[in-house]
Amino acid sequence: MSSENTTTIQAEYQYDNQGRPIIPVQEELINISKDGGELWNRLVFESSPYLLQHAANPVDWYPWGDEAFQRAKELDKPIFLSIGYTTCHWCHVMEHESFENDEVAGLMNDAFVCVKVDREERPDIDNVYMEVTQMMNNRGGWPMTVIMTPDKQPFFTGTYFPKTSRGRRIGMMELIPKVKDVWQNNRDSLITDAANLTKRLQRNQTNRTSAGEISPNVADKAFSAFSNRYDEHQGGFGQAPKFPKAHDYSFLVKYFKRTGTSQALSMAEYSLKSMRNGGMYDQVGFGFHRYSTDARWLVPHFEKMLYDQAILVQAYLDAYQATEDSYYSTVVDEILEYVLRDMTSPEGGFYSAEDADSEGEEGKFYVWNVKELDEILGSEDSEFYQKVFNIRKGGNWNEGYRHKTNIPHLTKNNSQLASEFNITEKGLTERIEIIRTKLFNVREDRIHPQKDDKILTDWNGLMIAAMARAGAVLNNDKYAKASQKAMDFILENLMKKDGSLMKRHRNGNSGLTGVLDDYAFTIWALIELYEMNYNEKYLEIAMDLSEYQIDQFWDFDNNGFYFTASSGEQLLVRSKEVYDGAIPSGNSVSAFNFIRLARMTSRPDFEDITFQILNSFSGYLNRSSSGYSMMMQAAEFAFGPSHEVLVFGDENKSTTQKMLEDIQSIYMPNRVIVYGKSGGESLKNTIPFVGFYQPNKDGSPRVYVCQNFSCKLPTSDFEVVKQQLGVN
């Protein structure tokens, strides 16, 4: 790197408890020297743990911003854009092989202006260039590599590249000189390619919405598609790798509830149990890993993501409410124990993720060998644990054979295991728990995977929604308090005075413009908080954020929500996302939010928003509805049948609290509850028409059950409420 405009400062280079550099804040570019090495300076001012990981690379990285693109124009160089995230295994591999290598870095610095982006902080950038990567390669992933003009128009894309060519995969040492040569000697072809790609990208966005209508049997088509792809032997859908797309299972449970189709429930149940029993679930410390590399849920990609825990809690809650089987509520408790123990900041916000790697090896933190188990547990308990969790002396997974390590997993249920060991199921679970606790305590002394401790608004919204719903469904005060504390953190630290949301908070620093998911997922959380404790402030904030979302994100010409705000940075395209991948799309969650808020507050314009979203993406939904399972849940609610339950009663009366708990216990996915603590007067700010509703004279609850814009006669009898709801 040139020393131009650079000041060298000798400073003590310290690390935080996650092994990341603690950088003194300076206004100008700096180099910090440690042990004779240079810390390449621009990324040291960033908050992202991922960008800070690359701050010591010999690559002359820039963060995304005007400085990088202006510099590329001045130097007449293309941009090398690398997008990844903190806990990405192959991002670590490419960094170690290439970005930490002086030879590769020298070629990169000579040929490009190099830009690093954390996809979790800037999903708007990631979405645009991921679509181009998929267009060019029929696949995508991270690390994502994009080479583009200084005007941000891409002409080459890919994912991971090794240092040197390997088989048919070109290496960085060969790729960089080729790109430099073409840029210098045949640039017109690159510029033409970039322009054509940009036009295709813009055309794709223009065609994303349609003028048709969503088919009334679209949910049936989705169920049929899931049935055709269902793996009846292992659970889940398709072959390896398998992702725990929890909203797929929530859709199936809700579809069963509406139609009585037992196959839908059995597919969801078997899949949810298979995932919980497999190695993709952390059998010692709880929580789910990101996905299974094989079809039988045994060998995970070991990173843990906050969003997976959140959406899976929703699915297991659906299964619990539909079946009343405590197996599923126990899984919810385990997941949330992990989140509250390992993923919660002292201030209440939730951290983003935990890495797959520790000590430079993927999964090392989570695996065991027989010798370790014998030493920790003693021979009798070790033998018991080995049989229950399928531990083998030679290892039980592909990468474990070398080191004779094992991923604990279950292949038998508690009833089968209890019979095998000739003990009661209660005795079995108690013994397993004693052993698990011993192993967990020993594992805590191992070197932990790195934690990505940034707090993201959208992912926090997902977890708060899950935590609040668990608090309501399981009547758990710990979850209720944790969800409220987390929302307080978001509102205090990530909401601006103008009512807009910021994207990220870390080390006391909040920033970056919020995208659609930040609003949609936060509103979802606020709705769940309201239905948990009926605090009107949550409903009021949800309504205010919804109005802001419409103003800043709605496409007033073709309907649907853009991913970025009208006041945000203008990228190559202003995209709309609808596919419900690992995380449900902002449009899908918004459709779900607006129909619920419409029914709560009698806002027909909000109901119109939901139907306009459904219709604007009808081309996708009618053709391939199983890829949009969160949107399908919104459609199921919108098409009905659905109910509004209005409760008015003294909050200090035990009869009122009992009525609310009883109504909450009924599993009716397409239902909203509105509660006036001292009659309708308390809700007049958000629901003006209910002002005249009152509880009974003695303060006991009066309940109105409404459907299809009409309400039945009020009652104070829960059995009558059940009849009016059509519950046996």
Stockholm file with secondary structure:
# STOCKHOLM 1.0

chainA/1-728         MSSENTTTIQAEYQYDNQGRPIIPVQEELINISKDGGELWNRLVFESSPYLLQHAANPVDWYPWGDEAFQRAKELDKPIFLSIGYTTCHWCHVMEHESFENDEVAGLMNDAFVCVKVDREERPDIDNVYMEVTQMMNNRGGWPMTVIMTPDKQPFFTGTYFPKTSRGRRIGMMELIPKVKDVWQNNRDSLITDAANLTKRLQRNQTNRTSAGEISPNVADKAFSAFSNRYDEHQGGFGQAPKFPKAHDYSFLVKYFKRTGTSQALSMAEYSLKSMRNGGMYDQVGFGFHRYSTDARWLVPHFEKMLYDQAILVQAYLDAYQATEDSYYSTVVDEILEYVLRDMTSPEGGFYSAEDADSEGEEGKFYVWNVKELDEILGSEDSEFYQKVFNIRKGGNWNEGYRHKTNIPHLTKNNSQLASEFNITEKGLTERIEIIRTKLFNVREDRIHPQKDDKILTDWNGLMIAAMARAGAVLNNDKYAKASQKAMDFILENLMKKDGSLMKRHRNGNSGLTGVLDDYAFTIWALIELYEMNYNEKYLEIAMDLSEYQIDQFWDFDNNGFYFTASSGEQLLVRSKEVYDGAIPSGNSVSAFNFIRLARMTSRPDFEDITFQILNSFSGYLNRSSSGYSMMMQAAEFAFGPSHEVLVFGDENKSTTQKMLEDIQSIYMPNRVIVYGKSGGESLKNTIPFVGFYQPNKDGSPRVYVCQNFSCKLPTSDFEVVKQQLGVN
#=GR chainA/1-728 SS CCCTTCEEEECCCEECTTSCEECCCCSSCEEEEETTEEECSGGGGCCCHHHHHTTTSSSCEEESSHHHHHHHHHHTCCEEEEEECTTCHHHHHHIIIIITCHHHHHHHHHHCEEEEEETTTCHHHHHHHHHHHHHHHSCCCSSEEEEECTTSCEEEEESCCCSSCBTTBCCHHHHHHHHHHHHHHSHHHHHHHHHHHHHHHHHHHHTTSCSSCCCTTHHHHHHHHHHHHBCTTTCSBSSSSBCCCHHHHHHHHHHHHHHCCHHHHHHHHHHHHHHHHSTTBCTTTCCBCSEESSTTSCSEECCEEHHHHHHHHHHHHHHHHHHCCHHHHHHHHHHHHHHHHHSBCTTSCBCCEECSEETTEETGGGCBCHHHHHHHHHHHHHHHHHHHTTCCTTCSSGGGTTTTCBCCCCSSCHHHHHHHHTSCHHHHHHHHHHHHHHHHHHHTTSCCCCEECCEEHHHHHHHHHHHHHHHHHTTCHHHHHHHHHHHHHHHHHSBCTTSCBEEEEETTEEEEECCHHHHHHHHHHHHHHHHHHCCHHHHHHHHHHHHHHHHHHBCTTTCSBCSSCTTSCCCSCCCCCCCCSSSCCHHHHHHHHHHHHHHHHTCHHHHHHHHHHHHHTHHHHHHHGGGGHHHHHHHHHHHSCCEEEEEECCTTCHHHHHHHHHHHHSCCTTEEEEEETTSGGGGTTTCGGGGGCCCCTTSCCEEEEEETTEECCCBSCHHHHHHHHTCC
#=GC SS_cons         CCCTTCEEEECCCEECTTSCEECCCCSSCEEEEETTEEECSGGGGCCCHHHHHTTTSSSCEEESSHHHHHHHHHHTCCEEEEEECTTCHHHHHHIIIIITCHHHHHHHHHHCEEEEEETTTCHHHHHHHHHHHHHHHSCCCSSEEEEECTTSCEEEEESCCCSSCBTTBCCHHHHHHHHHHHHHHSHHHHHHHHHHHHHHHHHHHHTTSCSSCCCTTHHHHHHHHHHHHBCTTTCSBSSSSBCCCHHHHHHHHHHHHHHCCHHHHHHHHHHHHHHHHSTTBCTTTCCBCSEESSTTSCSEECCEEHHHHHHHHHHHHHHHHHHCCHHHHHHHHHHHHHHHHHSBCTTSCBCCEECSEETTEETGGGCBCHHHHHHHHHHHHHHHHHHHTTCCTTCSSGGGTTTTCBCCCCSSCHHHHHHHHTSCHHHHHHHHHHHHHHHHHHHTTSCCCCEECCEEHHHHHHHHHHHHHHHHHTTCHHHHHHHHHHHHHHHHHSBCTTSCBEEEEETTEEEEECCHHHHHHHHHHHHHHHHHHCCHHHHHHHHHHHHHHHHHHBCTTTCSBCSSCTTSCCCSCCCCCCCCSSSCCHHHHHHHHHHHHHHHHTCHHHHHHHHHHHHHTHHHHHHHGGGGHHHHHHHHHHHSCCEEEEEECCTTCHHHHHHHHHHHHSCCTTEEEEEETTSGGGGTTTCGGGGGCCCCTTSCCEEEEEETTEECCCBSCHHHHHHHHTCC
//
